[in-house]
Amino acid sequence: MDYKKAVEAALKGNESAFSALYESTQRDMYYIALKYMKNEEDAMDVLQDSYIKAWQSLATLKDPASFRAWFGRIVANTAKNALAKKRPMLFSQLEGENDEGEQFALDIEDEKSEFQPERSYTQKETQELVHELIDSLSDEQRLCILMYHLDDQSIKDIAETFGISENTVKSRLLYGRKAIKAKAEELQKKGYQLYTVAPVVLFLYLLDSEKASTVFAATANAVMQAQKTGILESAKASGSGAGAAESSAAGHGTETVSHSGSSGSASRPGGSPSSSGNTGRTAVSAGRKVGQTAVKQAFIHTAAGKAAAV
């Protein structure tokens, strides 16, 4: 996928370019949002809001070739804001959280080594293990672990996205890895047959296996197809606004939205909010409702769905 060409075409109002950007990111980002939020409805909300923010602020993207990483930060930031509404102190820089300071030695490389398992877990076993390991992490740890390991975001980018120091990110990665290790040891004592590899490597293998499973594929495709029209409608509504923002940024040398996507909204000259966001949200909200029905219909046609029905 040539993101640079796609973004440049989208900024000129090319609808097929918006569609290409959506198609190339929707499934992976839906899975990541699902792991961030831990429930389907919230993940769908996060993803629809993320696409609307991305369309509105597309003209402010400094490096079009980095669209996927940029959009990943928007998804993470939108998830953080959604979680923070439930817990106002979430992701604040708490005193004492960083006691170990510069002494952190993450030694991440061993966790990113190639892993070829001798056997495969069943879909049910994979889902059980992913659920157990995800639940062992706090919200702060979970988003940092997933951004770093699953979405390949740098420590610097994670720190900028959440407005915290790089040491705090390292702290959350360190304690998140310890939590995963402790949970893996607990699961082994309960009788789960785990591989003799680093716990985070096993965790990433399980995430990849779950994402590739037929159950996730069926539900994700149903959700994404049902939401596609609404999300692309929001892109069409934001198209002229993106072009205007591009011209404004070129003429004044400023950006209307931060590169990390933390603001996630665009404004018209004079400070009045853009109506394109509201138009897009209405369309996507309708798509999400259709998507929820589609998910149920897709699931019931899978082997797991038929077994559950029985």
Contacts in CASP RR format, 6 or more apart in sequence:
PFRMAT RR
TARGET T0000
AUTHOR 0000-0000-0000
METHOD contacts of the structure
MODEL  1
MDYKKAVEAALKGNESAFSALYESTQRDMYYIALKYMKNEEDAMDVLQDS
YIKAWQSLATLKDPASFRAWFGRIVANTAKNALAKKRPMLFSQLEGENDE
GEQFALDIEDEKSEFQPERSYTQKETQELVHELIDSLSDEQRLCILMYHL
DDQSIKDIAETFGISENTVKSRLLYGRKAIKAKAEELQKKGYQLYTVAPV
VLFLYLLDSEKASTVFAATANAVMQAQKTGILESAKASGSGAGAAESSAA
GHGTETVSHSGSSGSASRPGGSPSSSGNTGRTAVSAGRKVGQTAVKQAFI
HTAAGKAAAV
1 20 0 8 1.000
1 24 0 8 1.000
3 21 0 8 1.000
3 24 0 8 1.000
3 64 0 8 1.000
3 65 0 8 1.000
3 66 0 8 1.000
3 67 0 8 1.000
3 68 0 8 1.000
4 64 0 8 1.000
4 65 0 8 1.000
5 17 0 8 1.000
6 17 0 8 1.000
6 20 0 8 1.000
6 21 0 8 1.000
6 24 0 8 1.000
6 64 0 8 1.000
6 67 0 8 1.000
7 17 0 8 1.000
7 21 0 8 1.000
7 58 0 8 1.000
7 61 0 8 1.000
7 64 0 8 1.000
7 67 0 8 1.000
8 64 0 8 1.000
9 16 0 8 1.000
9 17 0 8 1.000
10 17 0 8 1.000
10 18 0 8 1.000
10 21 0 8 1.000
10 58 0 8 1.000
10 235 0 8 1.000
10 239 0 8 1.000
10 242 0 8 1.000
11 58 0 8 1.000
11 59 0 8 1.000
11 242 0 8 1.000
11 243 0 8 1.000
11 246 0 8 1.000
12 243 0 8 1.000
13 239 0 8 1.000
13 240 0 8 1.000
13 242 0 8 1.000
13 243 0 8 1.000
15 232 0 8 1.000
15 235 0 8 1.000
15 236 0 8 1.000
18 55 0 8 1.000
18 232 0 8 1.000
18 235 0 8 1.000
18 236 0 8 1.000
19 232 0 8 1.000
21 67 0 8 1.000
22 51 0 8 1.000
22 228 0 8 1.000
22 231 0 8 1.000
22 232 0 8 1.000
22 235 0 8 1.000
24 68 0 8 1.000
25 68 0 8 1.000
25 71 0 8 1.000
26 47 0 8 1.000
26 224 0 8 1.000
26 228 0 8 1.000
27 220 0 8 1.000
27 221 0 8 1.000
27 224 0 8 1.000
28 211 0 8 1.000
29 47 0 8 1.000
29 50 0 8 1.000
29 71 0 8 1.000
29 72 0 8 1.000
29 75 0 8 1.000
30 43 0 8 1.000
30 44 0 8 1.000
30 47 0 8 1.000
30 220 0 8 1.000
30 223 0 8 1.000
30 224 0 8 1.000
31 211 0 8 1.000
31 216 0 8 1.000
31 220 0 8 1.000
32 72 0 8 1.000
32 75 0 8 1.000
32 76 0 8 1.000
32 146 0 8 1.000
32 150 0 8 1.000
32 151 0 8 1.000
33 43 0 8 1.000
33 44 0 8 1.000
33 46 0 8 1.000
33 47 0 8 1.000
33 50 0 8 1.000
33 75 0 8 1.000
33 79 0 8 1.000
34 40 0 8 1.000
34 43 0 8 1.000
35 134 0 8 1.000
35 142 0 8 1.000
35 146 0 8 1.000
35 150 0 8 1.000
35 207 0 8 1.000
36 43 0 8 1.000
36 46 0 8 1.000
36 75 0 8 1.000
36 76 0 8 1.000
36 79 0 8 1.000
36 83 0 8 1.000
36 142 0 8 1.000
36 143 0 8 1.000
36 146 0 8 1.000
37 43 0 8 1.000
37 46 0 8 1.000
37 79 0 8 1.000
37 82 0 8 1.000
37 83 0 8 1.000
38 134 0 8 1.000
38 135 0 8 1.000
40 219 0 8 1.000
40 223 0 8 1.000
40 292 0 8 1.000
40 295 0 8 1.000
41 292 0 8 1.000
42 82 0 8 1.000
44 223 0 8 1.000
44 227 0 8 1.000
44 288 0 8 1.000
44 291 0 8 1.000
44 292 0 8 1.000
45 82 0 8 1.000
45 288 0 8 1.000
46 75 0 8 1.000
46 78 0 8 1.000
46 79 0 8 1.000
46 82 0 8 1.000
47 75 0 8 1.000
47 227 0 8 1.000
48 227 0 8 1.000
48 231 0 8 1.000
48 281 0 8 1.000
48 284 0 8 1.000
48 285 0 8 1.000
48 288 0 8 1.000
49 78 0 8 1.000
49 281 0 8 1.000
50 71 0 8 1.000
50 72 0 8 1.000
50 74 0 8 1.000
50 75 0 8 1.000
50 78 0 8 1.000
51 231 0 8 1.000
51 234 0 8 1.000
51 235 0 8 1.000
51 284 0 8 1.000
52 231 0 8 1.000
52 234 0 8 1.000
52 238 0 8 1.000
52 277 0 8 1.000
52 280 0 8 1.000
52 281 0 8 1.000
52 284 0 8 1.000
53 74 0 8 1.000
53 78 0 8 1.000
53 257 0 8 1.000
53 261 0 8 1.000
53 264 0 8 1.000
53 265 0 8 1.000
54 70 0 8 1.000
54 71 0 8 1.000
54 74 0 8 1.000
55 234 0 8 1.000
55 235 0 8 1.000
55 238 0 8 1.000
55 239 0 8 1.000
55 242 0 8 1.000
55 276 0 8 1.000
56 238 0 8 1.000
56 241 0 8 1.000
56 242 0 8 1.000
56 257 0 8 1.000
56 264 0 8 1.000
56 265 0 8 1.000
56 266 0 8 1.000
56 274 0 8 1.000
56 276 0 8 1.000
56 277 0 8 1.000
57 245 0 8 1.000
57 256 0 8 1.000
57 257 0 8 1.000
57 261 0 8 1.000
57 263 0 8 1.000
57 264 0 8 1.000
57 265 0 8 1.000
57 266 0 8 1.000
58 238 0 8 1.000
58 242 0 8 1.000
59 241 0 8 1.000
59 242 0 8 1.000
59 243 0 8 1.000
59 245 0 8 1.000
59 246 0 8 1.000
59 249 0 8 1.000
59 256 0 8 1.000
60 245 0 8 1.000
60 249 0 8 1.000
60 255 0 8 1.000
60 256 0 8 1.000
60 257 0 8 1.000
60 258 0 8 1.000
60 259 0 8 1.000
61 67 0 8 1.000
61 70 0 8 1.000
61 259 0 8 1.000
62 259 0 8 1.000
63 70 0 8 1.000
69 151 0 8 1.000
69 152 0 8 1.000
69 153 0 8 1.000
69 157 0 8 1.000
70 259 0 8 1.000
70 260 0 8 1.000
70 261 0 8 1.000
72 151 0 8 1.000
72 153 0 8 1.000
73 153 0 8 1.000
73 157 0 8 1.000
73 160 0 8 1.000
73 161 0 8 1.000
73 260 0 8 1.000
73 261 0 8 1.000
74 260 0 8 1.000
74 261 0 8 1.000
74 264 0 8 1.000
76 143 0 8 1.000
76 147 0 8 1.000
76 151 0 8 1.000
76 153 0 8 1.000
76 158 0 8 1.000
76 161 0 8 1.000
76 162 0 8 1.000
77 161 0 8 1.000
77 162 0 8 1.000
77 260 0 8 1.000
77 261 0 8 1.000
77 262 0 8 1.000
77 264 0 8 1.000
79 143 0 8 1.000
80 90 0 8 1.000
80 91 0 8 1.000
80 143 0 8 1.000
80 161 0 8 1.000
80 162 0 8 1.000
83 90 0 8 1.000
83 91 0 8 1.000
83 139 0 8 1.000
83 143 0 8 1.000
84 90 0 8 1.000
84 91 0 8 1.000
87 139 0 8 1.000
90 139 0 8 1.000
90 140 0 8 1.000
91 140 0 8 1.000
91 162 0 8 1.000
91 163 0 8 1.000
91 164 0 8 1.000
93 163 0 8 1.000
93 164 0 8 1.000
93 165 0 8 1.000
93 168 0 8 1.000
97 168 0 8 1.000
97 171 0 8 1.000
98 165 0 8 1.000
98 167 0 8 1.000
98 168 0 8 1.000
98 171 0 8 1.000
100 171 0 8 1.000
100 174 0 8 1.000
101 167 0 8 1.000
101 171 0 8 1.000
102 167 0 8 1.000
104 167 0 8 1.000
104 170 0 8 1.000
104 171 0 8 1.000
104 174 0 8 1.000
106 170 0 8 1.000
106 173 0 8 1.000
106 174 0 8 1.000
108 148 0 8 1.000
108 173 0 8 1.000
110 198 0 8 1.000
111 149 0 8 1.000
111 177 0 8 1.000
111 198 0 8 1.000
111 200 0 8 1.000
111 201 0 8 1.000
111 204 0 8 1.000
112 149 0 8 1.000
112 201 0 8 1.000
113 198 0 8 1.000
113 201 0 8 1.000
115 195 0 8 1.000
115 197 0 8 1.000
115 201 0 8 1.000
115 202 0 8 1.000
115 204 0 8 1.000
115 205 0 8 1.000
117 195 0 8 1.000
117 205 0 8 1.000
118 195 0 8 1.000
120 209 0 8 1.000
121 129 0 8 1.000
121 206 0 8 1.000
121 209 0 8 1.000
123 210 0 8 1.000
123 213 0 8 1.000
123 214 0 8 1.000
123 215 0 8 1.000
123 304 0 8 1.000
124 304 0 8 1.000
125 192 0 8 1.000
126 206 0 8 1.000
126 209 0 8 1.000
126 210 0 8 1.000
126 213 0 8 1.000
127 210 0 8 1.000
127 213 0 8 1.000
127 215 0 8 1.000
129 187 0 8 1.000
129 192 0 8 1.000
129 194 0 8 1.000
129 206 0 8 1.000
130 203 0 8 1.000
130 206 0 8 1.000
130 207 0 8 1.000
130 210 0 8 1.000
132 183 0 8 1.000
132 187 0 8 1.000
133 180 0 8 1.000
133 183 0 8 1.000
133 184 0 8 1.000
133 203 0 8 1.000
133 206 0 8 1.000
134 142 0 8 1.000
136 179 0 8 1.000
136 180 0 8 1.000
136 182 0 8 1.000
136 183 0 8 1.000
137 145 0 8 1.000
137 176 0 8 1.000
137 179 0 8 1.000
137 180 0 8 1.000
138 176 0 8 1.000
138 179 0 8 1.000
140 172 0 8 1.000
141 172 0 8 1.000
141 173 0 8 1.000
141 175 0 8 1.000
141 176 0 8 1.000
141 179 0 8 1.000
143 162 0 8 1.000
144 158 0 8 1.000
144 162 0 8 1.000
144 169 0 8 1.000
144 172 0 8 1.000
144 173 0 8 1.000
144 176 0 8 1.000
145 172 0 8 1.000
145 173 0 8 1.000
145 176 0 8 1.000
145 177 0 8 1.000
145 180 0 8 1.000
145 200 0 8 1.000
147 153 0 8 1.000
147 157 0 8 1.000
147 158 0 8 1.000
147 161 0 8 1.000
148 154 0 8 1.000
148 155 0 8 1.000
148 158 0 8 1.000
148 169 0 8 1.000
148 173 0 8 1.000
149 200 0 8 1.000
149 203 0 8 1.000
149 204 0 8 1.000
150 204 0 8 1.000
150 207 0 8 1.000
153 161 0 8 1.000
155 166 0 8 1.000
155 169 0 8 1.000
155 170 0 8 1.000
155 173 0 8 1.000
156 166 0 8 1.000
157 260 0 8 1.000
158 169 0 8 1.000
159 165 0 8 1.000
159 166 0 8 1.000
159 168 0 8 1.000
159 169 0 8 1.000
160 260 0 8 1.000
160 262 0 8 1.000
161 260 0 8 1.000
161 261 0 8 1.000
161 262 0 8 1.000
162 169 0 8 1.000
163 262 0 8 1.000
177 199 0 8 1.000
177 200 0 8 1.000
180 199 0 8 1.000
180 200 0 8 1.000
180 203 0 8 1.000
181 199 0 8 1.000
181 200 0 8 1.000
183 199 0 8 1.000
184 194 0 8 1.000
184 199 0 8 1.000
184 202 0 8 1.000
184 203 0 8 1.000
187 194 0 8 1.000
188 194 0 8 1.000
194 202 0 8 1.000
195 202 0 8 1.000
195 205 0 8 1.000
210 216 0 8 1.000
214 302 0 8 1.000
214 303 0 8 1.000
215 299 0 8 1.000
215 302 0 8 1.000
215 304 0 8 1.000
215 305 0 8 1.000
218 298 0 8 1.000
218 299 0 8 1.000
218 301 0 8 1.000
218 302 0 8 1.000
219 295 0 8 1.000
219 298 0 8 1.000
219 299 0 8 1.000
221 298 0 8 1.000
222 291 0 8 1.000
222 294 0 8 1.000
222 295 0 8 1.000
222 297 0 8 1.000
222 298 0 8 1.000
223 291 0 8 1.000
223 292 0 8 1.000
223 294 0 8 1.000
223 295 0 8 1.000
225 294 0 8 1.000
226 287 0 8 1.000
226 288 0 8 1.000
226 290 0 8 1.000
226 291 0 8 1.000
226 293 0 8 1.000
226 294 0 8 1.000
227 284 0 8 1.000
227 287 0 8 1.000
227 288 0 8 1.000
227 290 0 8 1.000
227 291 0 8 1.000
229 283 0 8 1.000
229 287 0 8 1.000
230 280 0 8 1.000
230 283 0 8 1.000
230 284 0 8 1.000
230 286 0 8 1.000
230 287 0 8 1.000
231 280 0 8 1.000
231 283 0 8 1.000
231 284 0 8 1.000
233 279 0 8 1.000
233 280 0 8 1.000
233 283 0 8 1.000
233 284 0 8 1.000
234 276 0 8 1.000
234 277 0 8 1.000
234 279 0 8 1.000
234 280 0 8 1.000
234 281 0 8 1.000
234 283 0 8 1.000
234 284 0 8 1.000
237 275 0 8 1.000
237 276 0 8 1.000
237 277 0 8 1.000
237 279 0 8 1.000
237 280 0 8 1.000
237 283 0 8 1.000
238 266 0 8 1.000
238 274 0 8 1.000
238 276 0 8 1.000
238 277 0 8 1.000
238 280 0 8 1.000
239 276 0 8 1.000
240 276 0 8 1.000
241 266 0 8 1.000
241 274 0 8 1.000
241 276 0 8 1.000
242 266 0 8 1.000
244 268 0 8 1.000
245 256 0 8 1.000
245 266 0 8 1.000
248 254 0 8 1.000
248 256 0 8 1.000
248 269 0 8 1.000
249 255 0 8 1.000
249 256 0 8 1.000
256 266 0 8 1.000
256 267 0 8 1.000
257 263 0 8 1.000
257 264 0 8 1.000
257 265 0 8 1.000
257 266 0 8 1.000
258 264 0 8 1.000
265 273 0 8 1.000
265 274 0 8 1.000
265 277 0 8 1.000
266 274 0 8 1.000
266 276 0 8 1.000
267 273 0 8 1.000
267 274 0 8 1.000
268 274 0 8 1.000
299 305 0 8 1.000
299 308 0 8 1.000
300 306 0 8 1.000
300 309 0 8 1.000
END
